[in-house]
Amino acid sequence: MPGNVRHVVGIALVVIGVALLIVASFLAYEELVTKVSIPQPPSLESVLYVLAVVTYKVAFLAVIAWSGAILITRGLSALS
């Protein structure tokens, strides 16, 4: 790949990776400030529901952050 194209692709990958990390951080902060509603009285089903929702959200944020980190790594390796 010519040097100029490789440089542009590397910068694009780094920018996309940083954008994904910023989005993941914003979504995580948004989830932190919102409350999870637990039906009253607390029962086993409601606790399991909250646990499932929290696990789903954490996994979603982890995949976004992981893909952003991979894109940044690939972009930096393309720049060198």
KEVOLUM-626232 format. One record per atom (N, C-alpha, C): residue number from 1; residue in three letters; atom name; x, y, z. Coordinates in pm, whole numbers, padded with zeros to 5 digits. Atoms other than C-alpha are relative to their C-alpha. Example, Ala and Ser with C-alpha at 12.3 -4.5 7.8 and 13.67 -1.06 7.14 Angstrom:
<r pos="1" code="ALA" site="N" X="00089" Y="-00119" Z="00000"/>
<r pos="1" code="ALA" site="CA" X="01230" Y="-00450" Z="00780"/>
<r pos="1" code="ALA" site="C" X="00090" Y="00120" Z="00000"/>
<r pos="2" code="SER" site="N" X="-00082" Y="-00119" Z="-00006"/>
<r pos="2" code="SER" site="CA" X="01367" Y="-00106" Z="00714"/>
<r pos="2" code="SER" site="C" X="-00077" Y="00109" Z="00073"/>
! end
This chain:
<r pos="1" code="MET" site="N" X="00085" Y="-00117" Z="00000"/>
<r pos="1" code="MET" site="CA" X="00000" Y="00000" Z="00000"/>
<r pos="1" code="MET" site="C" X="00089" Y="00124" Z="00000"/>
<r pos="2" code="PRO" site="N" X="-00082" Y="-00121" Z="00001"/>
<r pos="2" code="PRO" site="CA" X="00144" Y="00342" Z="-00085"/>
<r pos="2" code="PRO" site="C" X="-00004" Y="00071" Z="00134"/>
<r pos="3" code="GLY" site="N" X="-00014" Y="-00063" Z="-00130"/>
<r pos="3" code="GLY" site="CA" X="00262" Y="00549" Z="00208"/>
<r pos="3" code="GLY" site="C" X="-00109" Y="00100" Z="00031"/>
<r pos="4" code="ASN" site="N" X="00102" Y="-00102" Z="-00024"/>
<r pos="4" code="ASN" site="CA" X="00007" Y="00828" Z="00162"/>
<r pos="4" code="ASN" site="C" X="-00135" Y="-00062" Z="00034"/>
<r pos="5" code="VAL" site="N" X="00128" Y="00067" Z="-00026"/>
<r pos="5" code="VAL" site="CA" X="-00294" Y="00594" Z="00151"/>
<r pos="5" code="VAL" site="C" X="00005" Y="-00067" Z="00138"/>
<r pos="6" code="ARG" site="N" X="-00014" Y="00067" Z="-00129"/>
<r pos="6" code="ARG" site="CA" X="-00162" Y="00400" Z="00451"/>
<r pos="6" code="ARG" site="C" X="-00011" Y="00101" Z="00114"/>
<r pos="7" code="HIS" site="N" X="00007" Y="-00106" Z="-00100"/>
<r pos="7" code="HIS" site="CA" X="-00123" Y="00725" Z="00646"/>
<r pos="7" code="HIS" site="C" X="-00145" Y="00046" Z="00020"/>
<r pos="8" code="VAL" site="N" X="00140" Y="-00045" Z="-00008"/>
<r pos="8" code="VAL" site="CA" X="-00480" Y="00833" Z="00565"/>
<r pos="8" code="VAL" site="C" X="-00087" Y="-00106" Z="00068"/>
<r pos="9" code="VAL" site="N" X="00077" Y="00109" Z="-00062"/>
<r pos="9" code="VAL" site="CA" X="-00622" Y="00492" Z="00659"/>
<r pos="9" code="VAL" site="C" X="00031" Y="-00009" Z="00149"/>
<r pos="10" code="GLY" site="N" X="-00037" Y="00003" Z="-00141"/>
<r pos="10" code="GLY" site="CA" X="-00427" Y="00497" Z="00986"/>
<r pos="10" code="GLY" site="C" X="-00066" Y="00110" Z="00079"/>
<r pos="11" code="ILE" site="N" X="00065" Y="-00111" Z="-00069"/>
<r pos="11" code="ILE" site="CA" X="-00558" Y="00839" Z="01078"/>
<r pos="11" code="ILE" site="C" X="-00151" Y="-00023" Z="00011"/>
<r pos="12" code="ALA" site="N" X="00144" Y="00027" Z="-00003"/>
<r pos="12" code="ALA" site="CA" X="-00914" Y="00736" Z="00986"/>
<r pos="12" code="ALA" site="C" X="-00034" Y="-00104" Z="00106"/>
<r pos="13" code="LEU" site="N" X="00025" Y="00103" Z="-00100"/>
<r pos="13" code="LEU" site="CA" X="-00892" Y="00425" Z="01203"/>
<r pos="13" code="LEU" site="C" X="00014" Y="00055" Z="00142"/>
<r pos="14" code="VAL" site="N" X="-00019" Y="-00059" Z="-00133"/>
<r pos="14" code="VAL" site="CA" X="-00760" Y="00624" Z="01499"/>
<r pos="14" code="VAL" site="C" X="-00118" Y="00091" Z="00033"/>
<r pos="15" code="VAL" site="N" X="00112" Y="-00090" Z="-00025"/>
<r pos="15" code="VAL" site="CA" X="-01036" Y="00885" Z="01462"/>
<r pos="15" code="VAL" site="C" X="-00128" Y="-00078" Z="00029"/>
<r pos="16" code="ILE" site="N" X="00119" Y="00083" Z="-00024"/>
<r pos="16" code="ILE" site="CA" X="-01309" Y="00619" Z="01439"/>
<r pos="16" code="ILE" site="C" X="00011" Y="-00069" Z="00136"/>
<r pos="17" code="GLY" site="N" X="-00018" Y="00066" Z="-00129"/>
<r pos="17" code="GLY" site="CA" X="-01162" Y="00434" Z="01739"/>
<r pos="17" code="GLY" site="C" X="-00021" Y="00096" Z="00116"/>
<r pos="18" code="VAL" site="N" X="00020" Y="-00100" Z="-00106"/>
<r pos="18" code="VAL" site="CA" X="-01150" Y="00750" Z="01950"/>
<r pos="18" code="VAL" site="C" X="-00148" Y="00036" Z="00011"/>
<r pos="19" code="ALA" site="N" X="00143" Y="-00030" Z="-00002"/>
<r pos="19" code="ALA" site="CA" X="-01508" Y="00829" Z="01848"/>
<r pos="19" code="ALA" site="C" X="-00079" Y="-00110" Z="00070"/>
<r pos="20" code="LEU" site="N" X="00068" Y="00111" Z="-00068"/>
<r pos="20" code="LEU" site="CA" X="-01621" Y="00483" Z="01958"/>
<r pos="20" code="LEU" site="C" X="00025" Y="00001" Z="00150"/>
<r pos="21" code="LEU" site="N" X="-00029" Y="-00008" Z="-00143"/>
<r pos="21" code="LEU" site="CA" X="-01445" Y="00523" Z="02292"/>
<r pos="21" code="LEU" site="C" X="-00075" Y="00115" Z="00066"/>
<r pos="22" code="ILE" site="N" X="00076" Y="-00112" Z="-00055"/>
<r pos="22" code="ILE" site="CA" X="-01609" Y="00862" Z="02344"/>
<r pos="22" code="ILE" site="C" X="-00148" Y="-00036" Z="00011"/>
<r pos="23" code="VAL" site="N" X="00140" Y="00043" Z="-00005"/>
<r pos="23" code="VAL" site="CA" X="-01951" Y="00716" Z="02260"/>
<r pos="23" code="VAL" site="C" X="-00022" Y="-00098" Z="00115"/>
<r pos="24" code="ALA" site="N" X="00013" Y="00097" Z="-00109"/>
<r pos="24" code="ALA" site="CA" X="-01894" Y="00426" Z="02501"/>
<r pos="24" code="ALA" site="C" X="00007" Y="00070" Z="00135"/>
<r pos="25" code="SER" site="N" X="-00010" Y="-00074" Z="-00126"/>
<r pos="25" code="SER" site="CA" X="-01788" Y="00668" Z="02776"/>
<r pos="25" code="SER" site="C" X="-00126" Y="00080" Z="00026"/>
<r pos="26" code="PHE" site="N" X="00123" Y="-00077" Z="-00016"/>
<r pos="26" code="PHE" site="CA" X="-02092" Y="00888" Z="02715"/>
<r pos="26" code="PHE" site="C" X="-00116" Y="-00090" Z="00040"/>
<r pos="27" code="LEU" site="N" X="00108" Y="00093" Z="-00034"/>
<r pos="27" code="LEU" site="CA" X="-02329" Y="00590" Z="02723"/>
<r pos="27" code="LEU" site="C" X="00014" Y="-00055" Z="00142"/>
<r pos="28" code="ALA" site="N" X="-00023" Y="00049" Z="-00136"/>
<r pos="28" code="ALA" site="CA" X="-02169" Y="00459" Z="03041"/>
<r pos="28" code="ALA" site="C" X="-00036" Y="00106" Z="00103"/>
<r pos="29" code="TYR" site="N" X="00035" Y="-00108" Z="-00092"/>
<r pos="29" code="TYR" site="CA" X="-02202" Y="00799" Z="03208"/>
<r pos="29" code="TYR" site="C" X="-00150" Y="00020" Z="00007"/>
<r pos="30" code="GLU" site="N" X="00145" Y="-00016" Z="00004"/>
<r pos="30" code="GLU" site="CA" X="-02563" Y="00827" Z="03095"/>
<r pos="30" code="GLU" site="C" X="-00069" Y="-00109" Z="00082"/>
<r pos="31" code="GLU" site="N" X="00057" Y="00108" Z="-00079"/>
<r pos="31" code="GLU" site="CA" X="-02638" Y="00487" Z="03248"/>
<r pos="31" code="GLU" site="C" X="00029" Y="00017" Z="00149"/>
<r pos="32" code="LEU" site="N" X="-00035" Y="-00022" Z="-00140"/>
<r pos="32" code="LEU" site="CA" X="-02463" Y="00589" Z="03568"/>
<r pos="32" code="LEU" site="C" X="-00095" Y="00098" Z="00066"/>
<r pos="33" code="VAL" site="N" X="00084" Y="-00102" Z="-00061"/>
<r pos="33" code="VAL" site="CA" X="-02681" Y="00894" Z="03624"/>
<r pos="33" code="VAL" site="C" X="-00148" Y="-00037" Z="-00002"/>
<r pos="34" code="THR" site="N" X="00140" Y="00044" Z="-00001"/>
<r pos="34" code="THR" site="CA" X="-03009" Y="00717" Z="03539"/>
<r pos="34" code="THR" site="C" X="-00015" Y="-00115" Z="00099"/>
<r pos="35" code="LYS" site="N" X="00026" Y="00105" Z="-00099"/>
<r pos="35" code="LYS" site="CA" X="-03168" Y="00485" Z="03790"/>
<r pos="35" code="LYS" site="C" X="-00065" Y="-00120" Z="-00068"/>
<r pos="36" code="VAL" site="N" X="00066" Y="00121" Z="00045"/>
<r pos="36" code="VAL" site="CA" X="-03270" Y="00126" Z="03731"/>
<r pos="36" code="VAL" site="C" X="-00120" Y="-00020" Z="00091"/>
<r pos="37" code="SER" site="N" X="00120" Y="00014" Z="-00081"/>
<r pos="37" code="SER" site="CA" X="-03629" Y="00084" Z="03844"/>
<r pos="37" code="SER" site="C" X="-00017" Y="-00146" Z="00041"/>
<r pos="38" code="ILE" site="N" X="00022" Y="00134" Z="-00055"/>
<r pos="38" code="ILE" site="CA" X="-03680" Y="-00216" Z="04070"/>
<r pos="38" code="ILE" site="C" X="-00145" Y="-00006" Z="00049"/>
<r pos="39" code="PRO" site="N" X="00139" Y="00010" Z="-00046"/>
<r pos="39" code="PRO" site="CA" X="-04043" Y="-00325" Z="04113"/>
<r pos="39" code="PRO" site="C" X="-00006" Y="-00031" Z="00149"/>
<r pos="40" code="GLN" site="N" X="00016" Y="00022" Z="-00143"/>
<r pos="40" code="GLN" site="CA" X="-04164" Y="-00323" Z="04472"/>
<r pos="40" code="GLN" site="C" X="-00104" Y="-00107" Z="00023"/>
<r pos="41" code="PRO" site="N" X="-00115" Y="00027" Z="-00085"/>
<r pos="41" code="PRO" site="CA" X="-04146" Y="-00542" Z="04678"/>
<r pos="41" code="PRO" site="C" X="00106" Y="-00079" Z="-00076"/>
<r pos="42" code="PRO" site="N" X="-00106" Y="00073" Z="00070"/>
<r pos="42" code="PRO" site="CA" X="-03807" Y="-00680" Z="04573"/>
<r pos="42" code="PRO" site="C" X="-00019" Y="-00151" Z="00011"/>
<r pos="43" code="SER" site="N" X="00013" Y="00146" Z="00002"/>
<r pos="43" code="SER" site="CA" X="-03844" Y="-01040" Z="04469"/>
<r pos="43" code="SER" site="C" X="00117" Y="-00057" Z="-00079"/>
<r pos="44" code="LEU" site="N" X="-00109" Y="00065" Z="00073"/>
<r pos="44" code="LEU" site="CA" X="-03609" Y="-01291" Z="04314"/>
<r pos="44" code="LEU" site="C" X="-00008" Y="00032" Z="-00149"/>
<r pos="45" code="GLU" site="N" X="00016" Y="-00029" Z="00142"/>
<r pos="45" code="GLU" site="CA" X="-03754" Y="-01226" Z="03969"/>
<r pos="45" code="GLU" site="C" X="00046" Y="00142" Z="-00033"/>
<r pos="46" code="SER" site="N" X="-00040" Y="-00138" Z="00027"/>
<r pos="46" code="SER" site="CA" X="-03700" Y="-00851" Z="03995"/>
<r pos="46" code="SER" site="C" X="00150" Y="00017" Z="00012"/>
<r pos="47" code="VAL" site="N" X="-00145" Y="-00008" Z="-00015"/>
<r pos="47" code="VAL" site="CA" X="-03344" Y="-00895" Z="04117"/>
<r pos="47" code="VAL" site="C" X="00069" Y="-00064" Z="-00121"/>
<r pos="48" code="LEU" site="N" X="-00057" Y="00065" Z="00118"/>
<r pos="48" code="LEU" site="CA" X="-03269" Y="-01136" Z="03832"/>
<r pos="48" code="LEU" site="C" X="-00020" Y="00086" Z="-00125"/>
<r pos="49" code="TYR" site="N" X="00024" Y="-00090" Z="00113"/>
<r pos="49" code="TYR" site="CA" X="-03427" Y="-00891" Z="03586"/>
<r pos="49" code="TYR" site="C" X="00102" Y="00113" Z="-00001"/>
<r pos="50" code="VAL" site="N" X="-00096" Y="-00110" Z="-00009"/>
<r pos="50" code="VAL" site="CA" X="-03208" Y="-00605" Z="03709"/>
<r pos="50" code="VAL" site="C" X="00140" Y="-00051" Z="-00032"/>
<r pos="51" code="LEU" site="N" X="-00131" Y="00059" Z="00028"/>
<r pos="51" code="LEU" site="CA" X="-02901" Y="-00831" Z="03698"/>
<r pos="51" code="LEU" site="C" X="00017" Y="-00026" Z="-00150"/>
<r pos="52" code="ALA" site="N" X="-00007" Y="00027" Z="00144"/>
<r pos="52" code="ALA" site="CA" X="-02981" Y="-00933" Z="03340"/>
<r pos="52" code="ALA" site="C" X="00014" Y="00130" Z="-00079"/>
<r pos="53" code="VAL" site="N" X="-00008" Y="-00129" Z="00070"/>
<r pos="53" code="VAL" site="CA" X="-03031" Y="-00571" Z="03230"/>
<r pos="53" code="VAL" site="C" X="00139" Y="00060" Z="00017"/>
<r pos="54" code="VAL" site="N" X="-00132" Y="-00057" Z="-00026"/>
<r pos="54" code="VAL" site="CA" X="-02708" Y="-00457" Z="03393"/>
<r pos="54" code="VAL" site="C" X="00107" Y="-00078" Z="-00075"/>
<r pos="55" code="THR" site="N" X="-00096" Y="00082" Z="00073"/>
<r pos="55" code="THR" site="CA" X="-02515" Y="-00749" Z="03243"/>
<r pos="55" code="THR" site="C" X="-00004" Y="00030" Z="-00150"/>
<r pos="56" code="TYR" site="N" X="00015" Y="-00032" Z="00142"/>
<r pos="56" code="TYR" site="CA" X="-02653" Y="-00672" Z="02898"/>
<r pos="56" code="TYR" site="C" X="00064" Y="00136" Z="-00032"/>
<r pos="57" code="LYS" site="N" X="-00055" Y="-00133" Z="00024"/>
<r pos="57" code="LYS" site="CA" X="-02559" Y="-00304" Z="02925"/>
<r pos="57" code="LYS" site="C" X="00152" Y="00001" Z="00012"/>
<r pos="58" code="VAL" site="N" X="-00145" Y="00006" Z="-00018"/>
<r pos="58" code="VAL" site="CA" X="-02208" Y="-00379" Z="03052"/>
<r pos="58" code="VAL" site="C" X="00064" Y="-00072" Z="-00119"/>
<r pos="59" code="ALA" site="N" X="-00054" Y="00072" Z="00115"/>
<r pos="59" code="ALA" site="CA" X="-02150" Y="-00630" Z="02773"/>
<r pos="59" code="ALA" site="C" X="-00004" Y="00087" Z="-00126"/>
<r pos="60" code="PHE" site="N" X="00011" Y="-00089" Z="00114"/>
<r pos="60" code="PHE" site="CA" X="-02272" Y="-00379" Z="02513"/>
<r pos="60" code="PHE" site="C" X="00108" Y="00106" Z="00003"/>
<r pos="61" code="LEU" site="N" X="-00104" Y="-00102" Z="-00013"/>
<r pos="61" code="LEU" site="CA" X="-02040" Y="-00108" Z="02644"/>
<r pos="61" code="LEU" site="C" X="00139" Y="-00059" Z="-00016"/>
<r pos="62" code="ALA" site="N" X="-00130" Y="00064" Z="00013"/>
<r pos="62" code="ALA" site="CA" X="-01750" Y="-00353" Z="02665"/>
<r pos="62" code="ALA" site="C" X="00034" Y="-00029" Z="-00146"/>
<r pos="63" code="VAL" site="N" X="-00024" Y="00027" Z="00141"/>
<r pos="63" code="VAL" site="CA" X="-01791" Y="-00451" Z="02300"/>
<r pos="63" code="VAL" site="C" X="00033" Y="00129" Z="-00075"/>
<r pos="64" code="ILE" site="N" X="-00029" Y="-00128" Z="00065"/>
<r pos="64" code="ILE" site="CA" X="-01800" Y="-00085" Z="02191"/>
<r pos="64" code="ILE" site="C" X="00142" Y="00046" Z="00035"/>
<r pos="65" code="ALA" site="N" X="-00133" Y="-00045" Z="-00042"/>
<r pos="65" code="ALA" site="CA" X="-01489" Y="00002" Z="02397"/>
<r pos="65" code="ALA" site="C" X="00109" Y="-00090" Z="-00058"/>
<r pos="66" code="TRP" site="N" X="-00098" Y="00095" Z="00052"/>
<r pos="66" code="TRP" site="CA" X="-01307" Y="-00312" Z="02282"/>
<r pos="66" code="TRP" site="C" X="00024" Y="00025" Z="-00149"/>
<r pos="67" code="SER" site="N" X="-00018" Y="-00024" Z="00143"/>
<r pos="67" code="SER" site="CA" X="-01373" Y="-00243" Z="01914"/>
<r pos="67" code="SER" site="C" X="00068" Y="00135" Z="-00024"/>
<r pos="68" code="GLY" site="N" X="-00070" Y="-00128" Z="00012"/>
<r pos="68" code="GLY" site="CA" X="-01264" Y="00120" Z="01960"/>
<r pos="68" code="GLY" site="C" X="00148" Y="-00013" Z="00028"/>
<r pos="69" code="ALA" site="N" X="-00141" Y="00021" Z="-00033"/>
<r pos="69" code="ALA" site="CA" X="-00940" Y="00009" Z="02122"/>
<r pos="69" code="ALA" site="C" X="00072" Y="-00077" Z="-00111"/>
<r pos="70" code="ILE" site="N" X="-00061" Y="00074" Z="00110"/>
<r pos="70" code="ILE" site="CA" X="-00873" Y="-00239" Z="01842"/>
<r pos="70" code="ILE" site="C" X="00023" Y="00091" Z="-00120"/>
<r pos="71" code="LEU" site="N" X="-00017" Y="-00091" Z="00113"/>
<r pos="71" code="LEU" site="CA" X="-00931" Y="00028" Z="01578"/>
<r pos="71" code="LEU" site="C" X="00114" Y="00098" Z="00024"/>
<r pos="72" code="ILE" site="N" X="-00111" Y="-00090" Z="-00031"/>
<r pos="72" code="ILE" site="CA" X="-00693" Y="00265" Z="01756"/>
<r pos="72" code="ILE" site="C" X="00133" Y="-00072" Z="-00015"/>
<r pos="73" code="THR" site="N" X="-00124" Y="00078" Z="00012"/>
<r pos="73" code="THR" site="CA" X="-00428" Y="-00007" Z="01777"/>
<r pos="73" code="THR" site="C" X="00036" Y="-00024" Z="-00145"/>
<r pos="74" code="ARG" site="N" X="-00026" Y="00025" Z="00143"/>
<r pos="74" code="ARG" site="CA" X="-00463" Y="-00095" Z="01407"/>
<r pos="74" code="ARG" site="C" X="00038" Y="00129" Z="-00071"/>
<r pos="75" code="GLY" site="N" X="-00035" Y="-00127" Z="00060"/>
<r pos="75" code="GLY" site="CA" X="-00455" Y="00271" Z="01312"/>
<r pos="75" code="GLY" site="C" X="00138" Y="00047" Z="00034"/>
<r pos="76" code="LEU" site="N" X="-00134" Y="-00039" Z="-00039"/>
<r pos="76" code="LEU" site="CA" X="-00142" Y="00340" Z="01511"/>
<r pos="76" code="LEU" site="C" X="00106" Y="-00089" Z="-00065"/>
<r pos="77" code="SER" site="N" X="-00097" Y="00087" Z="00067"/>
<r pos="77" code="SER" site="CA" X="00029" Y="00036" Z="01362"/>
<r pos="77" code="SER" site="C" X="00009" Y="00033" Z="-00149"/>
<r pos="78" code="ALA" site="N" X="-00005" Y="-00041" Z="00142"/>
<r pos="78" code="ALA" site="CA" X="-00065" Y="00158" Z="01012"/>
<r pos="78" code="ALA" site="C" X="00079" Y="00129" Z="-00016"/>
<r pos="79" code="LEU" site="N" X="-00075" Y="-00127" Z="00009"/>
<r pos="79" code="LEU" site="CA" X="00091" Y="00497" Z="01090"/>
<r pos="79" code="LEU" site="C" X="00148" Y="-00021" Z="00014"/>
<r pos="80" code="SER" site="N" X="-00145" Y="00020" Z="-00022"/>
<r pos="80" code="SER" site="CA" X="00425" Y="00349" Z="01194"/>
<r pos="80" code="SER" site="C" X="00066" Y="-00073" Z="-00114"/>
! end
